[in-house]
Amino acid sequence: MNIGPYEFDSTIQPHPSQCPLAEDEDVENQKTSVGTENSENQNSEDVECQKTSEVDVRKRKEMMKDEKWIRREEKKKNQKNVDPNANWFKRTHATLKGDISSILLLLFLYLLQGVPLGLIGAIPLLLSSKHASYSSQAIFSFAYWPFSMKLLWAPIVDSVYSKRLGRRKSWMVPCQYLIGAFMLYLSFKVNDIMGENGGSPNVVFLMLIFLPLNFLAATQDIAVDGWALTMLSKKNVGYASTCNAVGQTAGYFLGNVVFLALESAPFCNEFLRSKDNQQDTGMVDLAGYVFFWGWVFIVTTTLVLILKREVDMSIPSNNTTASGEPAPEDEELELGVVESYTVLYKIMKLKPVHYMIAILLTGKLAFAATDGMTSLKLIAMGIPKDRLASIAVFLTPMQILLPWMIGKWTAGPRPLNIFLLAFPYRIFIGGVFAALIWWTPHFQLPDGKFEYSVYFVWISGYMFHQLATYSMFVSMMAFIAQISDPRIGGTYMTMLNTLNNLGGNWPVTVVLAVTDWFTYKDCVVKGSKDVLYACNTKVLADQCAAGGDVCEVAIDGYFISVAACSVIGVIWYKVFFNKLKYLQKIPRAQWRVFPSRAVAN
C-alpha cells in the first residue's frame, strides 16, 4: 500500500526490541514492572522509552488530524467544485456536466409523451363546441384511464425486453412508432369522426382511437421513467422529475393550447391574420395537426433508435467489483414477469410505502374542487374556450422554468420540504379562486364579453396557482425518483407515479358527482326576483324555460365543495406533516425490497 506524506499505515507495529507505543495520553501513568534485579541503567532506558512513546503518540495524532483535515477538504471540494461566486448558469452547467445530452434527450422524450396527452385534453372542448351531451363526454373520458392503470402492466414492461435493443428502448421505440402510426391513421379519419362533414361526432369510435393512443403513451412513460433512473448519473437523478415536468408541460402545451389557438378562427383572425385576410376557419385543423405529429414521432424515434445506446450512468465508477461489474446494490435485477409482480407485491408491503400510498391517494382531495371545476365555471359564465386556453400561454414559461429554479432543492436530500411549503399556499389559492368566481360576473359587458381586467386578474391568479401546483408536483416526483430502487427499474417508480395520478383523478370525479347535491336552483319570473318553484331537476328546468321564466342558481355547490375540500386539506396537512418529514429521514435502504449486499474484494 502506498502511503502519502500525510498518511500512515495503522498496521505497522513497533519492533520487538523497542518499547510499545502508549495507547493514550496518560503515558506518565503507565507503570512499568521493574524487578529488583534491574539496574539503574535499565530504569533510565525505560524512562527514555516512555519519552519516545510520548513523542510517537503526539506525532501519530498530528498525522491523524492532518489526514482528517485533508479528507474533509477533499470532500468539500467534491461537493462544491464550483466557484461560489459564479453565476447560476455556470454553477448549473458544472453540476450537470456529463449529463447534459441525457437531460436534453429526456426532455424531448417527455415532450413527445405530452403531445398526445394535450390532444386528448383538447377533444372534450371540441366536443363541447359541438354541443355533445355530458353522457358523450363521460364515454370519451375512458380515454384518460390508462395513465391511472399503467401499474397493471408495468412489471411486464420492466421484465420482458430485448438485450440487443436495450431494456427501455425495447418498449419505448415500438410504442412511439405505434403512436405515430395511430396519428397518421387518425388524420385520415378524424374529420368524419368529429362530424366535420355533417352529422354528430362518433364519440365511441373517437374513444376507441384515443384509448390505445393513451395506452401507448402510458407505456412509453413507464419505459422513459425507468430509463431516466439509469441514464442520469447518481448525483443528478433528482433532475429526472424536472425533465418530466418540463417536457410533459411543453408537449401538452403544443398538443393542447397551440392546437386550440391555431384551430380557432376568431383567435387566428384577431391575432394572426390581417384585416384583409379574415377567414371562417383556423390556420390548422385536427387532421393536419395530427398528421404532422405522426411524422414527428416516426422520424425522431428512428433517430433515437440509431444514435442512442443504453448505458447505465447511475453506477459510480468507484462502485464496481474487481472484475469491473456493477456492485450488487446498484446492478439492475433480471426478473421475469411473475417475479416482477411478486416484487411489486413486496414493494407494497414495505412500511414506508404504506405511508406513501396513503399520502398519494388522499393528498389532492384538498384541491379537487378548485382544479376540477373552476375552468368549467368560467366557461359557463361565457368566457370563450380559446381565451381560457390562451391563459396557458402566460403560464407555460413559468411551468418550464420553475422546475429548473427549484431543482437545487428538489435534487437535494429533502425534496418534500417544497411540497410542505406549497401545500397550505395552494389551499389558500383555492379560496381566492372561489372569491374570483363570485366576482367575475359583475364585470360582464352587455354584449356578453368581459373586460380585459378580468383576464388580467385570472392570468395572475392562475400563475400563483401553478406556482404552488408545480412546486408540489416536482418535489414529489423528485422524492419518488430518489427512493425508487434502480435494480427494479421502472416498476417501483411507475407504481408510485400511478398512485399519484390516481390520487389526482378520483377526487375530481367524486367532487364533480356530488356537487349537484349541494346546488339549489329556483325558477324565477323573468325580469323580476319572484320565485315560483325549485327547478333542481332537468325536467323542472325545461318546464321553467318553456314557461318563459329563468332557472337561476340560488345556492352554488361549487362554493360548498371548495370550502369542504379546504377543510379536509387543513386536517390532512396536520395529520401527515410529520409523516412527510419522517419519510425524508428514512434511510434509502428501508425503501429497498432486497437488502444491499457487500461486495467481496
N, C-alpha and C positions, 0 to 999 in steps of 0.2 A: 504494500500500500504506500503511495506517495504521500508524504507529509509536507505541507506547505509551511511557510515561515511563521504562520500564526496557529498552527495545528500541532497536535501531539497524538501519539498512539497510546491510548489508555491501557493497552495490553502489555506494554513494556514493564517488566518487573526489575527491581534492583538486583544487582549481582549478589550472590550469596555471601561474599566476603564483606559487602557493605552493610551498614546498619539499615533497617527497614525505614521507609518513609512514614512520618507521622500521618495519621488519618484525619486529624482535626487540628484546630488552632491551639488547643491546650497541650502543646507538646511538652511544656515545662512540667506538667503534672504527671506525665508518664513516668512510671517507676521502673527502674532497671534493677533486676535481681543480681546483685553482685555478691559473690561468695567471699568469705573471709580470706580465701586463698588468693583472690585477685589483688594485684599490686596497684600502687598509685598510678602507674603508667596506664593500666587498663581503664581506671576511672577517668583519667584525662581524655583517653580515646573515646570513651562513651559520651563525655560532655561535648567533645568536638563533633562527634557523630550526630548528637542531638541538634547542635547548631546548624550543621549541614542540612539536616532534615527540615529544620525551620525554613531555611533559605529555599530548599526544593519545593516545600509546600507553598510558600509565597509566590515563587515563580510559576508553579503549576496553576495557582488560582488566577494570577495575572494573565496567563496564557488562555485560561478558560474564559475570562472576561473579554479578552481581545477576540477570541473566536466567536463568542455570542454576539459581540458588538458587530463583527463583520457579517455574521449571518443575518442579523436584524437589518443592517444597511442593505444587504443584497435583496432581502425580502421586500423592503420598502422600494428599492429600485425596480424590482419586478412588478410590484403592484402599481407603482406610479412612475412609469417610464416615459412620461410625457412632461414637457415643460409646463409647470403650473401657470405660467404667465401667457402661454399660448392661447389663441382664441379657441372658441368652441369647435369650429370646424377642424382645426388641426388636432385637437385632443380626440375628437371622434374618429378622425381618419386614422390616427395612430392606434386607437383601441380596436378598430375593425380591420386593421391591416392583416391581409391574408384571407379575409372572409368577404371582401367587398364584392367580388364576382359572384360568390354564392348568394349573398344577400340580394343582389340585383336579379339573379335568376329566380329566387324565391318570390320576390316582389312581382315579377312577371307571371309566374305560375299562379299566384293568388289573384292577380288581376284577371287572368283568363277565367278563373273559377268564379269571379264576381260578375262577369258579363251575363251568363245565363240566369244567374240569380236576379240581376237587375231587370232582365227581360220578363222573367216570371212575375216580378213585383209590379211591372207596368201593365200586365194583362188585365187585372181587375179594374184599373182605371179606364182602360179602353172598353171593357165590357159595360162598365157603369155609364159611359158616354152613349152606349147603345141601348140604355135602359134595360139591362139584364136584371132579372129578379135576384133577390137575396139567396133563393134556393140554387140558382145557377152559380152564384158566387161561391156558395158552400161546396158545390160539386168541384169547381176548379181548385178550391183550397186544398184538395187532396194532393195537388202537385207540390205542396210545401212539405209534405210529410217526410221524405227521405232523409233530410238533414237531422231530424229528430229521431230517426230509427236506424241510422247507419251503424250503431253499435252491434246490431244483429249480424252483420256480415263483415265487420272489421277484422275479426280473427282470421277469416278466410283470406282477406287481402294481405294480412301480415304473415301468413304461413305458406301460401301457395304462390310460387314465383319461379322465374327462370334465372338460374345462376349466371347464365351468359349475358342476359339483358340487365340484370340487377333487381334487387328486391323491390324497390319503389317504381322503377321505370317499367317493370313488368305489368303494372296496373295503370300507372299514370299515362303511358303512351297509348295503349288501346282505348282508354276512356276518353282521352282528348280527341283521338281520331273519330270515335263514335259520336262525340258531341258535335264535331264538325260535320259529320255525315247527316246527323239529325237536323242540324240547322240548314244544310243545303236542301234536304228534302222538304223541310218546313217552308222554305222560301217559295217553293212552287205551289204550295197548298194553302198557305195561311190566309190569303185574301178570300178564298172561298169559305174557309173555316170561320173566319171572322164576319162573314156576311157582307163583305165589301161590295159584292156584285149583286146585292139584293138578297133579302131574306134575313133571318136572325142567326146569330152566331151558334155554331155547333160546339157547345161548351164541353160536352162529354168527349168528343174527339180531340178537342183542344187540350183537355186534361190528360188524355191518354198519350198525347205527344210530349207534353211538358213534364209529366211524371217520370218517364225514363230519362229525360234530359236532366232533371234534377237529381235522379238516382246516380247518373254518371258523374255529375258534378260533386255529389257527396262522396262517391268512391274515390274520385281524384283527390278530394280533400283529405281522405284517410291516408293515401299514399304520400301526398306532399307534407302532411303533418309529421309522418314518420321519417321522411327524408330530411326534414328540417332539423331533427334531433341529431342526425349524423353528418349532415352537410356542413353545419357550422361547428367551429371549434368549441370546446367546453366553456371557455370564458365568455363567448358571445352567444351561447344557446338561448339566453333570455331575449335576444333580438328576434327570435322566431315569431313571437307574438306581435312584435312591431311589424314585421313583414306581412303577417296575416292581416292585421288591422288595416295597414296602409294599402296593400294590394287589393284586398276584397272591397275596400271603400272606393278605390279608383275604378275597379271593374264594375261595381254596382252603379257607380255614377255614370259610366259610359253606357251601360245597358239600360238604365232607367231614366235618369234625368236628361242626359244628352238626347236619347231617343225621343222622349216625350216632347222635348223642346223642338227638335227638328221635325217631328211628325205633326206638330200643332200649326195649323195655318195662321191663326191670329198672332202667335208668337213670332213666326217667321216673317209675316208681313210687317209687324211693328218694329222688330229689332234687326232682321237680317236682309230684308228686301227694300228696294227703293219704292217710292210712292208710285212710280210709273210701272212697277212690276208686281203689283198685288195679285195673288192667286188664291184659289179656293182650297188648295191642298198644301201640305207641308213640303219641306225640301226632301224628305225621305218618307218611305212607308215601311211597315213592319217587314214586308217581304224582302225589300232591298237591304235593310239593315241586318236582318238575319243572314242573308246570303253573304254579305261582306264578312261578318264574323265567323261564318262557317269556314271560309277560306283562310282566315287568320289562324284558326285553330289547327287546320291541316298543315299549313306551311311551317308555323312555329314549332309544332310538335315534331315535325321531321328534322328541324334544325337541332332541337334538344336531343333527339334520338341519336343523331350522328356526332354531335360535338361534346356532349356532357357525359362523363363517366361517373359512376357511383364510387365515391371514396369516403370512408368513414373518418371525418376530421374531428369527431368528438373525443377520440382516444389520444391523450397526450403522448408525445414521442418518448417520454421517460416512463410511461406506464405500460411497458411491454415485458414479455418474458425473455429469457435468454435467447430464445430462437427468433425473437422479433415479432411474435404473435401478440395480439392484444391481451391484456391482463384479463383474467376470468370475470372480474367485476364490471368490465367495460364491453366485453365481447358480446355481440348480438346472438341470442339463442336461436337455434334451429328447431322450430316447433311445427308439428303437424296441425291439422285442422282441429282434431279432438283435443290435443294438448293445448291449443290456443284458447279454446273455450274453457278448458279446465283452469288455465292461468287467469282468464277473465273472472271466473268464479272466485279464485283465490284473491284476486285484487279486491273484489267487492267485500271480502271477509276481513280485510285489514281495518283495524280500528280507526286510524286517521282517515281512511277513505269513507267510513261511515259518516264522519263529520262533514266531509266534503260533499257527499251525496245530499245530506240534509240542507247544506248551505246553497248548493247549486240549484236544487229543486224548489226552494222556497224564497230565496233572496229577492227575486224580481217581482214577487207579488206586490211589493210596496209601490211599484211604478206601473202596474198593469193598466190601470185606468188612464193614466196620462199618456203612456206610449201607444196604447191600442185605440183610443177614442178621440184624441184631440184633433187629428187631421180629419177624421170623419165629421166632427162637429163644425170645423171650418168650412168644409165642402158643403155641408147642409146649410150654412149661413149664406152661401153664394159666392165664396171665393173660388175662382176658376182653378181647375186641376193643374193646368200648365203653370199658373202663377204659384200655386202651392209647391209644385215640383221644382220650380226655379229657385225657391228659397235654398235648396240644396247647393246651388251654385256658390253661395256665400259660405256654406258650411263645409264643403269638401276640402278646400285648402287647409282649414283648421284640422279636419279629421285626418288629413295626410301628415301634417306637420306635428300634431300633438303627440303621437306615439314616439317620434324621434326626440321630442323635447323632454318627455318624461322617461325616456329609455334609460337614463342614468340611474334612476331609482328602481324601475321595474326589472332591470337586469341585475340588481343587487340582491343581497340575501333576504330582504324584507319587502318584496313587491306588493304585498297585500296592505301595506300602510297607506298606499294611494287609494286603494279600494275603501278602506275605512274612513279616510278623509272625505271622499266624494259621496259616500252613501247618504249622510244627512243633508248634504247640499242638494242632492238630487230630489230628496223628499220635499225640500223647501221649494224647488223649482216646480214641482207638481202643483203646489198651492198657488204659485204665481200664475201658472198656466190656467188654472180654474178661474182666477180673477180676470185674466185677459179674455177668456171665453165669454164671461159675463159682460165685459166692457166693449168688445168688438162690435156688436150690433148697433151700438149707439152712434157709430161713425159710418154707417152705411148711407150712401147718397141716394137720392130719389130714383136714379136710373138703375139701382141695384149694385153699382160698383162701390168700391171702398176708397177712402183717401189714402194717399201714399204713406202717410204717417202710420197707418195700421200695418202696412207691410214692413215698415222700418222697425216697429215695435216687435212684431213677430219674428223677424230675422234676428234681432238682438236676443229675444227670448230663446229661440232655438239654438243660437250659438252657445249660450250659457248651459242649456240643456245638454248639448252634445259634448261640451267640455267635461261635464260630470259623467255622462254615459260612456264616453270613450276612455276616460281615465280608469273607470271601473273595469271595462272590458279588457284593456291592455294589461292592467295589473293582474287580473285573474288569469288571463292567458299566459302571462309570464310565469306565474306561480305554477300553473299546470305543466308548463314546459320544464320547469326546474325539478319537479317531483316525479315526473314520468320516467320510468326505468327504460333507458335506451336499449337494454337487452330484449325487451318485449316489443320494441319498435312502436308502430302506430297504434297498437291495441290499447295501451294504457292511456295515451293522450286522447285518442278518439273516444274512449269511454267517458272521460271527464268532459270533453267538448260536447258530446252528445247530450249528456245530462245538463250541461249549461244551456244548450239550445232548447231542450225540452222544458227546462225551468223558465225560459222566456216565452214559450208558446202556450203552455196550458193556462197560466194565469190570465192571459189576454182573452183566451177563448171563454173561460169561466166568467170573467167580468163582463164581456160582451153579452153573454147569455142571461146574466142576472140583472143587468142594468135596467132592462124594460120593467122589471118588477118594481123598481123604485121610481119609475116615471109615471106621472099622472097628467092627463090631458082633459081639458074642458071644451065643450062645444060652445062657442061664443057668437052672439049675434054680430054679423059683420058691421063694422063701423061703431061698435059700442063695446062695453065691458060686461054686458048682461050674459050670465052663464045659463045655458039651457040644460045641459046634462053632461055627464062624463063620456068621453069618447076614447077610452083606452084600447079598445079592440079595433081591428081593421074594418069590421062591419059597421061599427058605430061611427068611425071616422069617415067612411064613404057615405054614410047616411047624412052626416053633418054637412059634408061638402055638397051633396046632392040638394040639400035644402037651401043652399046659398050662404051657409054660415061658415065659420072658421074653427077648425080644431086646433087649439093652442095648447102649448105645454104649460101646465100650472106648476108642477114640480119636476125639475130636470134630474133624472137619475145619474147623469154624468157627475154632478157636484157631490152627490151622496157617495158614489163609487170612489171618487178621488179622495174624499175625506176618510172613508173606511180603509182604503189601501194605505193612506198615510199613517193612520193609527196603527195598523198592522206592521208597517215598516218601522215605526219607532220601537214597538215591542220587540220586533225581530232584531233590531240593532242592539238593544240592551241584552238580549239573550245570547247572541252569537259574537259579540265584540271580543270577549276574552277567548272564545274558541278560535277565532281567526288569528289572534295574537299567538295562541298556543300552537296552532298548526305551523306557523313560520319557525318556531323554535325546535320542532321535532327534527331529530337527525334524519338525513335523507335515507339512511339505511332502513328506517322503520316504514318507509313507503315502498320498499322493495319486497317482491314476493319471494325471491331467492336471496339468502344472505350472501354477502360478499365473501369470496374465498381468498385466502392468502396465496400469493404466488411463490412457488418454490424457486429458490435461487439455484 
